[in-house]
Every structure is written in C-alpha cells, then in structure tokens.
Amino acid sequence: IEVLPHRGPMDLPVVLFLLWGLLLDLLSGAVGGILYRVHEEQPPSTLIGSLAADQGLPDSGHLYKLEVGAPYLRVDGKSGDIFTTEIPIDRETLKDCRNKGKPCFLEFEVSVTDLIQNQSPRLIEGRIEVQDINDNTPQFPSAVLTLSVPENTHTGALFSIPLATDKDTERNGVADYTLTAGPEAVALFGLQVAEDRGEKLPQLIVLGNLDRELKDSYDLTIKAVDGGNPPRYSSALLRVVIADANDNAPKFEKSSYDAEVAENSPVGHSVLQVKANDSDLGPNGEIEYTLHQAIDPVPKLLRIDRSSGIIYVKGPLDREEINNLKFYVVARDKGPSPKSSKTYVSIDVTDQNDNAPAVEIRGIGLVTHSDGVANISEDMPVGTAVALVQVSDKDEGENAVVTCVVAGDVPFQLRPASDSSIDNKRKYFLQTTTPLDYERVKDYRVEIVAVDSGNPALSSTNSLRVQVTDTNDNSPIFSPTLFEVEFSEENQPGEKVVEVIASDADSGTNAELVYNIIADSSTRGLFEIDPSSGEIRARSPLDREHKERYEFRVTAADKGVPSHRGTATVVIKVFDRNDNDPKFMLSGYSFSVLENMPPLSPVGMVTVQDMDEGKNAQVQLSVEPDVGKFVIQNGTGTILSSISFDREKESSYTFRLKALDGGDPPRSSYVGVTINVLDENDNAPVVTKPSNSSFIRLSPMAAPDSVVEVVEAEDIDSGSNAEIVYSIGGGNPHDLFYISPSNGEITLTKELTRKHTGLHRLVIKVSDRGKPPRHAIALVHIYVNETIANVSHVEALVGHSLYTPLDMDIAGDPDYGLAAQRSNIVYGSLAGVAGVVTLIFAVVFIRHRLQREAKSGYQAGKKETKDLYAPKQGPKTGKGKKAKKGKPPKSPKPLGEDEEVSLQKSLKFNLDGVNDSPRIHLPLTYPPGSPDLGRHYRSNSPLPSIQLQAQSPSASQKHQAVQELPAANTFVGTGGDDNSTGSDQYSDYSYKTNQPKYSTKT
C-alpha cells in the first residue's frame, strides 16, 4: 500500500474500517508493504514518513526499532518516524538501481513492540522509492571526438556521433544535442538527433560537397544537454576528418539482436553471431566487428571476434550481479576511408541454480543476540518471538522458491512474519511453542534448514543457541579497577603475568563469574585469561622493541539472564633485555673521496642503531683490521682518514666496522666499508713520442693534408684529467702545420715554397682537461728538403734549436727575406743608372744575379763554422778521450715546468743590425752550471735517445766533431735519404752566427 498523508477529519465508518484493519494486523503479527517516495541526496534528518500516524498506531507505549535500512535510515523509537541519516541516499550508487528504466526502491523493516502488554513484536515492511534528481552531468567518452567522412559523401548523408552518457534516469538523462560550427564548416555540416528505444542518437549531416584536397579536417563543437531543471550540459570537440571515397557501408542482417546466455558459462563460450554484408570488393568489402559504446562491465565480460562477428564469453557471468548486457556492435570495412554501421545487441543472462539459500538469524524487538546466542527469561509467555529468520535466495524463478523448517525436537517453530514476502525472500518469527523451564533445560540448539526448489536442490542450515536464564540484577565489580604490572620481555609462553579478581553480590549461578579479555588488534592473541580464576598469562614471548606497553580491558560476566558484567583495565609495562644486535642501516657502505685530502679528513658516515634501551643500546664502533689508515668517531659514526690518499698508488680501501653494545653479555655486528679514491689532476701529461732532439724530413713536394708526424703522450690520471689536448704553441709563423687536438697528428696545411726550405721547430703544448689543467711542452723538428746528404749538419741545426728560446720562431730559410730585399734594391739601382741598356745585356745580367740569389741562403760546398758546435777541449793525453768503462754519464735531474722561463732567460741575446733582430750566440764552451736546454726538453720525453752509429753517414771524419753530452742529451737524427744520389745544394749548409730572425711573411 502507498501511505499518503491525511489531514482532514475522519467519519465513523472510516474509523471502524481502520480499527478492523489494525485488528487484522495484530492477529497476523506484521504489517504489509508500505511505499514512501523521497528524492535522492536529501539532507540529514529529512522526514520520509511516520509509521505511527500512517498505520494508526498509538505514539506511546510502543518501541519502534529499525531492523533493515541502515545506514541510510533511522527510526524514532517512540513515534516511528523515519528520517534520513548523515549518509545521503545516492540513487546512482544503489545496487538495485542499475537499470535506468525501472524504479529504484530502498527496502526497510521496523519491529514494533508493545511495552505495556509485553506482547510479541510485530514487523512492518516497506519500500522507499528513491526518485532521481539531476545531479549528474552528461559526459562524452572523450574530450576530442574524431569522425571520418569520405570526401565523395553525398549531401544529406548521416554519420553517427559518439553518445554522451548520463548516470541519471531518462527524464534527467541526455535530452538533446547541439552543434556549433565555424565559418568554414557551417555550410558543410549540420546535426540531426534521432531517437532509438528512448535514447537520443546524434548524427552529423553533410550539407555540402567535401574536398579532402582543399581541406582535410574540420573542428566542430558538440554540446549534450540533459532534461533536468535546471539542465546540465557538457561539450566536446568533434573533429571531422575528410577521407577518401568508399562507396558502400556494411549492412547488418538485423537492426538489433537479442540473445540469452546462462550465467557461469565458461570463458570462450559463443553467445551470438552478428552478420553484416558489404557490396564493395577487396579491402572495402572486408568487414571488422568491434564493440561500440559498451560500458562496464560489458568489455570485461564479453568479446567479439573481429572477423567473424561471434560474441564470446570473456569473463565470469553472474546473473545476480548483472542480468542484462546492452551494447552496440560496429561493422567497419577496411577501405582507405572505412565505412561503418552499427546494430543494437541485448543479451539476457539467465539464471542457474548456483546459489544456496541464505538463512539469516537476527534479534527482534527486545530479544538481543550475542555471538549466536539468544537469551530469554523462563517466565516469557508462549509465542514469544526469540529471533527473526530471513531466508533468501539470489537465484530467480523456481530456483528461488525456498522451504524453511526447524529441525529436531525443540519447543520452537517458525511463523511467517509478513504476508507480502516474495518467493526469493521470506521472513519468519522463531517463537516458543511451550513454556520454558530453566531448571529442566537451560539452553537449546535450534537448527533451521532451508531448501530451494532447483534441480538439483540446494540447501543450507543455520543454528541459534537459545539460553534460558534466571533473573539477574547485580553486576560484577573489580577491586581495584586498574591493574598495573611490570613484566620482562623474552618470557616463556604460558608465564603468569597478573591475577584479577571480581565479586558479584548475586548468588547461585547469577554470582558465578566468567573472565574474558577484550582485546584490540594490538593485543589480540598475546594474552589469555583463565575464565574461572582470572589469572592472566602470556601466550607468547613479548618483545619490548616491538611494543613496550600493553593496555586492555578484562570483563567478569555473571551467568545470570540477562547477563551482567564488570570491567577493569590492565596495564603491562615490558622490561628490556639485551636481545638485539646493533644494526647498521645498510648492509654495506661505499664512499668516494678525493685524493690528496689531508689526514683526519672525514670520508664517510655510518648509522647504527640498537633496538634495546639503556646500556644495552650504547654502541661502540671500531675499525677491523686496524692498520692505522682509518679511525671512526663513536658519537657521530664519522670515518676519518689517518693518511693522505694517492689514487695512483692505491685507488680503493676495504675494511670492516664492528659495532659492540654495552649489554651483558655484549652483542655485536659487522659491516663492510669500501673507500673509493677519486682522481685529482696531480699529474701532467708525459710526451712519449717524438723525442725533442729528433727530427723528420719533409719533401718540399709534399701535398697539403699529408701527415707529417704524430705526437703521442700519456697521463697517469683518470677521467677528464687524463684526456689529452694537443696544440701548436709556437714555431708556425707561416701556418704551414696543423695538429689534431685529439690524436696529436700533425698535417701540412698548404703547399711548400722555396722560402720554407730548412728546419722548422714546432712548439707543441700537450694539456689535459683537468681543473686546473696541466701541460707539457714537446719540440717537433721538421726538416724541409728533398734529401738529407749531411745528417750531421741537420743534427747541428736541431742542437742549436734546443738552445734557442721558445718564443723565437725557427721556420725555414733565415736568409731568404734579406736576399729578396737586396735583389730588389739592385734591380732598382741598375734600372736607374743604366737607363736604356740593351736587352741582351740586361738578360745576361739578371740571370747572373738570380744564380747568386739561389745560393745566398744555403751555399753549396761551404764549410760550417769551425767551432760553432765544437765542445770545449780538455788537455790532450796520449790515450785520447775514451770514457772509463762501466761508468756511463749520470743523467741530470729533469727540470720542472716552472724552471722553463728561468732557463730561457739564461740565454744571451744581442740586438745587431738595422732591424734590431735578435741574434743567437751559442757559447763554444759550457761552464759548469750553464743551462742544459737539451736536458730540459728531454725530461718531457721518457723515450731513450738513439746514438749515432759508426756506419751512419754523419759518423765520418768530416762531421765527427759533436759535443760530448750525456746519453740523455745526445741528439738523434731520425732520417736520411738512403736513395739520394749525388750532392744536394743544401748538403753542406753551414749555420751562420748573428743571423736575422726568421721572416713571418708567407
């Protein structure tokens, strides 16, 4: 029945009719179905209906109790008014309200107990229709919707637009769509909203001719509006992509498909096959099937074969969870501009008898249940309801028709609680049939059996213990109410902790006490109490590090009916024992430090903790093995170095740390430590090739980009500190040579001319990439000439180069520029003095001057200066100058980079001539302590020198006067043309003293 409020006076027949209906309800023990209506999302304490007023029941002397309906409803105990609670009723979240087309009901049950006449309670059942409000906004499946339209689409063609969904019901669901287009698209596209089974279907209308080559896409805005008041709406970007032509769209054989599938069907079971045909040929006629607009849980439960259109079971089907699956299937061809069509599919999930009946037993009225036990006083009248039994079956049809009986010989029976019960849900009162006698039988085990009508039938049972009790009016009392005890950890299981005692003023069984522990999640299972003596024991060892204080309540309940109980609080403080090793925070430590750090510098820090307390947690740290290289601070855990690190000697150190606590006996633990030494740029590069005193011959005909020499160096540092960069620091005034910064390869950059003939000294700077960088200097001697007929002469030039300051360029023929200037002056003078001279005389004269000019730099056959490189002569003896055997000359100590400047300054320079060009004067004798530049440059190249052998052309008597220097300073000739025949115009070249500075002109 639907209860509607009535506020007018009632005449006598109406009153009599209501009294008669009330009498019938009293006889039946329950009131039939009541229907209220309320909108969802109502605020708390909103009145839904008044049972007392609506049912004509008095508003005093009765107790109204809500049995079913929480947490959304509450009932006033006196008036029977039903209100909403703090938890709002959301229609869209209720399980039974998933089908939008059906009403949404919230069931409730209220028991009514007459407190004056002490009669058996009556049960009032009802339903509340939850009416929808517009609290959900329509939503498109995506913020950007893409629609493909072929370019040859005729005017008036329709294309389906993805639907917007609204969780509200049809009235508040999607009501309309609108389309907004820009100036380019307003004349090409329109919107048509069709309707199918009450659902709005937006379709795009083509209004004009489309040309993909002119424009291949259009952006429109589609808006979905629901039917609420006020309405809600949302928008999405509709991107229309113009595709190439595909004439025919697939066409389904049916506009809709209906099928049934049994629940619990296995995965892979075929449910239905949809079939579409396409008149096109080739890929345009090949069809693919996909699920369209299938919302959860359809994609989880079903799948479709893309080629055959067969729909298979994908996940477990449960009719009790969802009984109908509705979706669309799209058939799309494989043309370059695919066409598609869709059909509607509805699949009903049919029931299988896969659920046994559920028997629920709960208290009713004033009879409460606790842990499956119902306590009832022996003086209650016959017919007293002990429990409310609800029998339900989730299946449907015959599978849900349930028969329920009480098994065994017990003084209880089932009586229907409501006449309006449906087949799959029935309610019964479990009531007494005879007077109860406590002295004869104190309790009963009532077993209820429910059997459904399925084939085969399923059954289930549930039982209730009914305990008959005496009256009881005193509660047990603890003295004191707070028990505090100290207890050591690591105890033995079953060890006694404390004994609690309570007393009860009642007598007999009402004074017999049962002790129990009310434990929360932190103490459950740790302690047990003797129910009769109150002795509390630890069931398992306690761990102070896990928890050092436990607090719980104990109860003492008497055996009266109804039972009374008292409570007390027990506090257990756990004492510490040394049962935990010190624990490092990591299983191993690895630190990185820079080399050259001073001693006692921190290199890392470790953290160790001990879960114990007091002395048991005081930890001492030490290094093992202690070889004096590292120490550790106990207070901070900082590791200090006792040494300064040198990565080139030792790049890593490994040792162990020991942690020892102060317990008795003490406990310890170890951890491994690795110290990795990081590199610093503390080593300069060392040139390994070529030697500063060596040279290489280069033919004047050498082509540009040809490789002349390769400088090689090494650096014992690592990383960027060992990355080497090569550069030319001097000796390249004509820009003839280029050195690769990465591999040290020296190449010729331009063609050689006559003025480039002679010795070239390149000052190569070899740097690393450290911060700050370090570098070394190397000298590369390149002798430009066709051949080398006089090796000693070239070695003399190289030897002179080693004593020439690095800021002076040695680059080719030093007299070439001056000779050219003199010839120009002569030409001018002759032209002015001679005037008009016969052409023949001028030609002869010019040829004569040119021949002299060719020999001005290097004069063939001219002997070298006699004592230019001659060593200082000692007193002559009859035995000659042979050195003593077995005593080679001692190699002088290499000089550092900072000594280079002072060495260069020690050379003597004279400024002569018009141009004040520096002239190099080499001493014929070298006094003790004079700078040995050959030794200085040699120190940067660890490769050994190559001594001139007797068979070398330079070993002849003509060029045998070579300065006697230590082996490390012997200059090495690196080349000679073994294939040359005859003499060369530069073979007897002699170095001139006081020569001008090399010209920098190219």
Secondary structure as UniProt FT lines:
FT   HELIX           12..28
FT   STRAND          30..39
FT   TURN            44..45
FT   STRAND          47..50
FT   HELIX           51..55
FT   STRAND          62..68
FT   TURN            70..72
FT   STRAND          73..75
FT   TURN            77..79
FT   STRAND          81..84
FT   HELIX           91..93
FT   HELIX           95..97
FT   TURN            100..101
FT   STRAND          105..114
FT   TURN            115..118
FT   STRAND          122..131
FT   STRAND          144..150
FT   TURN            151..152
FT   TURN            155..156
FT   STRAND          158..160
FT   TURN            170..172
FT   STRAND          174..180
FT   TURN            183..188
FT   STRAND          189..196
FT   TURN            197..198
FT   STRAND          199..206
FT   TURN            212..214
FT   STRAND          217..226
FT   STRAND          233..243
FT   STRAND          251..252
FT   STRAND          256..262
FT   TURN            263..264
FT   TURN            267..268
FT   STRAND          270..273
FT   STRAND          276..277
FT   HELIX           282..285
FT   STRAND          287..292
FT   TURN            296..297
FT   HELIX           298..301
FT   STRAND          302..304
FT   TURN            306..308
FT   STRAND          310..313
FT   TURN            319..321
FT   STRAND          324..333
FT   STRAND          340..350
FT   STRAND          358..362
FT   TURN            365..366
FT   STRAND          369..370
FT   TURN            371..372
FT   STRAND          373..377
FT   TURN            378..379
FT   TURN            382..383
FT   STRAND          385..392
FT   HELIX           397..400
FT   STRAND          402..407
FT   STRAND          412..416
FT   TURN            419..420
FT   TURN            423..424
FT   STRAND          425..432
FT   TURN            438..440
FT   STRAND          443..452
FT   STRAND          459..469
FT   STRAND          477..478
FT   STRAND          482..488
FT   TURN            493..494
FT   STRAND          496..499
FT   STRAND          502..503
FT   HELIX           508..511
FT   STRAND          513..518
FT   TURN            521..526
FT   STRAND          527..529
FT   TURN            531..533
FT   STRAND          535..538
FT   TURN            544..546
FT   STRAND          549..558
FT   STRAND          565..575
FT   STRAND          583..584
FT   STRAND          588..594
FT   TURN            595..596
FT   TURN            599..600
FT   STRAND          602..605
FT   STRAND          608..609
FT   HELIX           614..617
FT   STRAND          619..624
FT   STRAND          630..632
FT   TURN            634..636
FT   STRAND          638..641
FT   TURN            647..649
FT   STRAND          652..661
FT   STRAND          668..678
FT   STRAND          686..689
FT   TURN            692..693
FT   STRAND          695..698
FT   TURN            700..701
FT   TURN            704..705
FT   STRAND          707..710
FT   STRAND          712..714
FT   HELIX           719..722
FT   STRAND          724..730
FT   TURN            733..734
FT   STRAND          737..739
FT   TURN            741..743
FT   STRAND          745..748
FT   HELIX           754..756
FT   STRAND          758..768
FT   STRAND          775..784
FT   HELIX           791..802
FT   TURN            806..807
FT   TURN            814..815
FT   HELIX           816..834
FT   HELIX           839..854
FT   TURN            860..861
FT   TURN            866..867
FT   TURN            878..881
FT   TURN            885..886
FT   TURN            897..898
FT   HELIX           899..905
FT   STRAND          909..912
FT   TURN            913..916
FT   STRAND          917..920
FT   TURN            928..929
FT   HELIX           933..938
FT   TURN            939..940
FT   TURN            950..951
FT   HELIX           953..955
FT   HELIX           957..959
FT   HELIX           967..969
FT   TURN            978..979
FT   TURN            985..988
FT   TURN            993..994
//
